[in-house]
């Protein structure tokens, strides 16, 4: 760090304590580091917004009366799975819908 012109006070306290095998000093430096890391003001506060679900888009697909053969049911399940992804309130799941549609 010195060669690069950088300094970090906690590191500068930690190294001598580690070299001297000074357990109380090491514990104090680590406790301070954990306090800094676990501060609530440094935690991300923004959460991804949940998206609205269009129930009408799912309602027509939910109907399964005309399904009689195994292939009909498999096609219905595939379309239902893709539509559930497409209408998911979670942005991450919605992003998976095009991939699911390409690879049924």
BELHU-V333280 format. One record per helix or strand. SS is the DSSP state (H for helix, E for strand). FROM is the first residue (numbers start at 1). LEN is the number of residues. If there is no record, write none. Layout:
# BELHU-V333280
SS_FROM_LEN + SS_FROM_LEN
This chain:
# BELHU-V333280
H_9_11 + H_23_15 + H_40_3 + H_55_8 + H_70_17 + H_91_12
